[in-house]
Amino acid sequence: MNPLRIAVTGLNATDNPAPGVPVIRALRAASPSCEIVGLAYDALDPGNYMSEIADHVYLMPFPSHGAEMLLDRLRYVQERTPLDVLLPTLDAELPAYLKIQGALREMGIRMFLPSEEQLKLRSKARLHELRDKYGIEVPSAVALSDSSPIHKLDREMKFPVMVKGQFYDAHIAYSPMEVEAHFQRLRSKWGVPVVVQEFVSGEELDIVAVGDGQGGLVGSVAMRKMQLTDKGKAWGGITIHDARLAAFVEKTMAAIRWRGPCELEVMKSHDNGKLYLLEINPRFPAWVYLSVAAGCNLPWAAVQLALGEKVPPMPVAPAGVMFLRHSFDQICDFSDYKALTTQGELHCS
């Protein structure tokens, strides 16, 4: 019987790492015999060359090139190294993967992703609907498709505010002029809408979770950031256990019936102690390997769900498990880089 072969995207591992490498580490921890196919967007992604990460690497077209080009490339991959499961790990990929998931299923490739409606509902522009429909506290927000309403914002919202791109990036702004500057940068980088969100002062808590698509929570791990990069990304963190936060997560996942992995960003207000849902990121975060250390291997649970297996609810993760990220020089053979850039694929012997 051939080993289970799993494809994982997002092999960038710089100071703002993608989730692919830690997801693969989690899969290796659960099933050392599985075979991993890395789907990379850049030949310089460090994860392409890390030992014991990917057995095969293929360069992929960027999501902006469209679903058909992605499907054509995956047909080629499937002919060379037949896949059983595919785990996309980047926000921007998901719309294209949702469009082709039927075709992939016919090819024998299984995924476990949120629905298109769930993906739209968790968008920053529609997050307020969770408060209106389900009573989940979220900060007030305005979605901007052009800059004309910006000059009126100081009459509608209290400054400072957060200015967020539709996929990534968030910046604090203290005046309409700063909102305008961030709007122009984020629009050119990620398109519209750009979301201006009420600023909530408090303690940020992050939760990685997997939902079963029926309102059930397969497992979750909450952590508090201990170290930040200059981009505000976690460079160190510690697991926490808070009964009120756990109930908030269960309520949110049940309300939206989330299917697959996600990261919830929650702010605990300094003013009133309330929990506010800031974002739902529709994929694993880059710190997901902490879930393995906390006894809840969530990437492996996602694979099991994609295969149609029943996964019982995971145990409560203990508090006090830490991670500290570090950087090191990845030594590569130029012949491997050459193979990836000229042939678009790399196979470990």
N, C-alpha and C positions, 0 to 999 in steps of 0.2 A: 504494500500500500504506500502510495506516494505521500510525503509529508505535506501538511497543510501549508499552502502558499498564500501569503498575505501581502498586499501592496499597501504602502503608506506614503503619503505625500508630505511635502514641507520639510526638506532636509537642511534648511538654513540653520546654522548654529552659531550666530555671531552674538553681539551684545543685546540684540533684540531677537532672540531665537524663535524659530517656528516650533510647533509641537512634535514634528515628525520623529526626531531622534529619541526623545524621552518616551514616546509612544512605542517605538520599536524596542527600546530597553525593557519596557513593561511586558511586551509580548514575549521577548526572549526569556524573561524571568518566569513566565507562566508555562511556556512550552519551548524548551531549548531546541527541540527537533524541528520546529516550524521553519519555513524558508521565507525570507523577506525580500520583497522587490521594492526598491526605493523609486519613487516618481519625483524627479527633481525639475526645477525650473531654471537652474543656473549650474553650469559646469563647475563653478567655484563654490558651490554649497559644501561646507565642510563634511556634512553627513554622508556625502558621496564616497568619501575615502576613509571613514572611520572603521577600524577593524571590528568585526563582530556586530556591525550594524546591518548593512544590506548585503545580500548575496548577489543581487543584480541591481543595476541602476539604469533607468531610462530617462532621457531628457524629454520633457513634455512641453506642448505649446501653452502659452500663457492663457489664463481664463478669458482674457479679452479677445482672443482669436475665435471664440465661439465653440458651441457644443459639438458641432459636426467634426471640426478638426480634432477635438479631444477624443471623440469616439473613434475616429480613424486611427489615431495613435494607439489607443487601447486595443483595437483589433489587432494591430501589429504585435503589441506586447503579448496579447493572449495567444497568438500563434507561436511565439518564441518561448514564453514562460507562462503557461496557463495559470491563471489566478483563481483562487477560491473566494477570497474576501478582499475588499478594498476599503481602506479607512482614509477618507479625505480629512485633512487637518487644518485647512485654511478657509476663512470666511468667504473670500472672493471666489473660491472654487465651487461652492455648493449649488448656486443656481444652475450651472452647467451640468453638474453631476445629477441633479434632480431631473433635468430634461432627458438624460440618456439612461436613467436607471433601469427602465424597461428593457432597452436594448442590451444593457450589461447583464441583466438577469437571464436573458435568452442565451447569452454567451457563457453562462455559468458563473458570473461574478456577482457576489452578493454584498450588499451594503445595509447599514441600519442608520437611516438619516431622518431628520425631521421632515415633515410635509412642507409643501410650498407655502401653505397658509401659515403654518407655524413659523416658518422663516420670515414671512412678511410681518407677522404679529410681533416678533421680537425685535424688529428693526427699531432704531432709535426714534424714528419719526412716528411710530405707532405705539410706543411703549405705554403711553398714557391710557390706552384702551384697557390695559390690565387693571388700572385703578377703577375705571368706569364700569367694567364688566364683572370683575372678580374681587374688588376691594383690596387689591395689593398696592401698598404705598409706593408711588414712584414720584420723582421730582417733576415739577411742571416743565414743559418744554415747548419750543416753537421750531417747526421744520421750515427751513428757508431754501427756496429754489432760485431766488435772485436776491440781490442786496438791497432792494428798495425799502423793505420794512425795517432795516437795521437802525435807521435814525430815530425810530419810535420806541425802540426796545427799552430805553431807560424809563419810559412811562408805563411799560407793561411788566417789567421784571426788575427785581432788585439785583444790583451788581454787588460783587462779581458774579459772572456766569461761566458755565463751561461751554466750549464750542467744539463739536465733535463731528468727525467725518463719518460717512455712512458705513464704512468698513472698519477703519482704524483711525487712530490719532485723536487726542483730546487736549485742549488748551484752555487755560483760565484767561478770562478777559475782564478788565476792570472798567471798560468804557465802550460805547458803540464803535469808536474808532478802532479799538483793538479787535472787536468782533469782526469788523470789516476786513481787517488784515488777515485774520485767521480764516474767515470765510473764503477769501480769494485763493489762499493756499490750498485749503482742503477741497474746494471745488475743482481746482485744476488737477489735484492728485487723485481724488476718489469720486468726483462727480457730485451731483446733487441727489437728495437734499443734504444740506449741512444742518445739524441740529444744535440749537442753542438751548441749554438745559439749566434749570435752577441749580445753583451751587448749594450743596448741603455740607456743612462743616461737621466733621466727625471722624470716626474710625472706620477705615475701609476693611471689609472682610470679603474674602474670595472663596467660592465654593465650586469644586469640580463635581459633576454629577452625571449619572446616566439614567434616563427615563425609559420605561418600557413601551411608551406610546399609548398606554391605556389609562394613564393617570398615576401609575405606580412608580415609585422611586427604587431603582435597583440598588443604588449605593451612592454615597456622597462623602466628600472629605472637605472640611473647611479649614482655612488657614488665614493667618494674619501676616502681612509683609513685615519683614525685619530689616531688609536692606533694599534700596531702590537704585536703579540706574538713573542717568540724567534724563532718560525718556520716561521715567516713572514706572519701569517694569521691575518685577520682583527679582532680586538677586539673592534673596534669602528669605525664609519664612518658617512659620511654626504652626503645626496643627492645633486647632482649638476645639473645644466642645462647649456649646452654648445651647441650652434646651430651647430657648426662644428663637434662636436663629435656625435650629433644626426644624422647628415647626413652620417657620416662614418658608424654608426651602421646600418642605413637603407640600405646603399649601400652593406655592407657585407651580411646582411640577404637576400637581394634580389638576390645577385650574387649566393649564394650557396643554395638558396631556402630552408632554414633551417626549419625543421619540429619539433616542440616541444620546450622544455626549453633549455636554454644554458646560459653560462656566458662568456662574452668577456672580455679579459684582454688587455687593450690598454695602450701604453706608449706615452705620449706627450713629445717629445724630447726637452731637454734644449738647444740643439745646433741650431736646425732649426725650432722648433715648429711643426714639422710634427707629425702625429698620426701613430703609428705602432701597428699592431695587433700582440700581443705576443702569445696568446692562445685562443682557443675556447674550453671551458669545456662543454661537452654535457649533462649537467644537471643543476638543480638549485644549486646555491651556498648556503653555510650555513647562509649567511646574508639575505636570500630571504624574511624574514618577514618584512624587511624594505620596500619592495614593497607594502605591505598591508598598512603600515603607510603612504605611499606616494600616496595612492588612486588607486593603480594598483595591484589588487590581482592576481598575475600571476599564482600561483599554482591552483587556482580555474579555471582560464582560461584554463589551461592544462586539467583539468577534463572535462570541457565543450566540448573542442575539441575532447577528447577521446570518448565522448558520441555522437559525430557527430553533435553537436550544432554549430550554427554560432555565432562567438564572434566578435562584432564590435571593431574597433581599440580603445584602451584605451586612456584617456586624458594624456597630457604631465604631468609628475610627477614634483611637485614643488621642488625648491631647498631649502636647509636648514633644512631638516628633518634628525635628528640624531638617531643613535643607539649606545648604550654602552653595551657591553656584560658583564655579571658578572657570578660568580660561587657560588654555594651553596651546602650544604650537602643534598643529596637526601636520605631520610629515607625510608628503604624498610623492608618488612616483610620477614623473612627467609623462610617462607612457600611458598611465591611466587617464590623466587629464586629456592627453591627445586623443585617446580612444573615445572619450566621452564627447569631446568637441567635434571630432570628425565623423564618427559613426553614430553618435547619439545614444550610445549604450555602453555599459561596462559590466563585465561578468567576472566574479571572483572565481579563481580556479580552485 
